[in-house]
Amino acid sequence: MKSKLKVKYSPDADAMIITVGSGRPDHGDEKAPGVIMHYDKNNELVEIEILDASELISATVRQMAKTTKKALIHAEASSSC
């Protein structure tokens, strides 16, 4: 049975849980600061937990905006040649 991706955000904890599997979390491993991978008893990934999620999302959106702006400037410069 294929599981659907689910995303939950807890503003009180500023944590995001991304469910990627249908199993129940048994143990976790912090792969990067504030990013915890949760696995079931069979070591299959079932959840990704992101701590300080608002900070990470804000930084990601800012970077996407910069990249998009640079691409638009480049496209405008290329089209006017």
C-alpha positions as CSV (number, residue, x, y, z in Angstrom):
1,M,0.0,0.0,0.0
2,K,1.4,3.3,-1.1
3,S,1.4,6.1,1.6
4,K,0.7,9.7,0.8
5,L,3.0,12.5,1.8
6,K,1.7,14.4,4.8
7,V,3.0,17.6,6.3
8,K,2.1,18.9,9.7
9,Y,3.3,22.1,11.4
10,S,3.2,22.8,15.1
11,P,3.5,26.5,15.8
12,D,3.9,26.0,19.5
13,A,7.0,23.8,18.9
14,D,8.0,25.5,15.6
15,A,8.4,22.0,14.3
16,M,7.4,20.4,11.0
17,I,6.7,16.7,10.6
18,I,6.7,15.3,7.1
19,T,5.3,11.8,7.0
20,V,6.7,9.8,4.1
21,G,5.9,6.2,5.1
22,S,3.0,4.3,6.6
23,G,5.0,2.7,9.5
24,R,5.2,3.8,13.1
25,P,8.3,5.6,14.2
26,D,10.6,3.4,16.3
27,H,13.8,5.4,16.4
28,G,15.4,8.6,15.0
29,D,18.7,9.9,13.8
30,E,19.7,13.6,13.6
31,K,21.1,13.9,10.0
32,A,21.7,17.6,10.2
33,P,21.2,20.2,12.9
34,G,17.5,20.3,13.6
35,V,16.6,17.6,11.0
36,I,15.7,14.3,12.5
37,M,14.9,11.2,10.4
38,H,12.5,8.8,12.1
39,Y,12.6,5.1,11.1
40,D,10.3,2.1,11.8
41,K,11.4,-1.2,13.3
42,N,12.5,-2.3,9.8
43,N,14.7,0.8,9.4
44,E,12.4,2.3,6.7
45,L,12.1,6.0,6.8
46,V,8.6,7.1,8.0
47,E,9.0,10.7,9.1
48,I,11.2,13.7,8.8
49,E,11.1,16.1,11.7
50,I,12.4,19.7,11.2
51,L,13.0,21.8,14.3
52,D,13.0,25.6,14.1
53,A,11.0,25.1,10.9
54,S,9.9,28.7,10.4
55,E,13.5,29.8,10.3
56,L,14.4,27.1,7.7
57,I,11.3,27.9,5.6
58,S,12.0,31.6,5.7
59,A,15.6,31.1,4.6
60,T,14.5,28.8,1.8
61,V,11.9,31.3,0.5
62,R,14.4,34.1,0.6
63,Q,16.9,32.1,-1.4
64,M,14.3,31.1,-3.9
65,A,13.3,34.8,-4.3
66,K,17.0,35.7,-4.9
67,T,17.4,32.9,-7.5
68,T,14.2,33.8,-9.3
69,K,15.1,37.5,-9.4
70,K,18.6,36.7,-10.9
71,A,17.0,34.4,-13.5
72,L,14.5,37.1,-14.5
73,I,17.2,39.7,-14.8
74,H,19.3,37.3,-16.9
75,A,16.3,36.5,-19.1
76,E,15.5,40.2,-19.6
77,A,19.1,41.0,-20.5
78,S,19.2,38.0,-22.9
79,S,16.0,39.1,-24.7
80,S,17.1,42.7,-25.2
81,C,20.2,41.6,-27.1
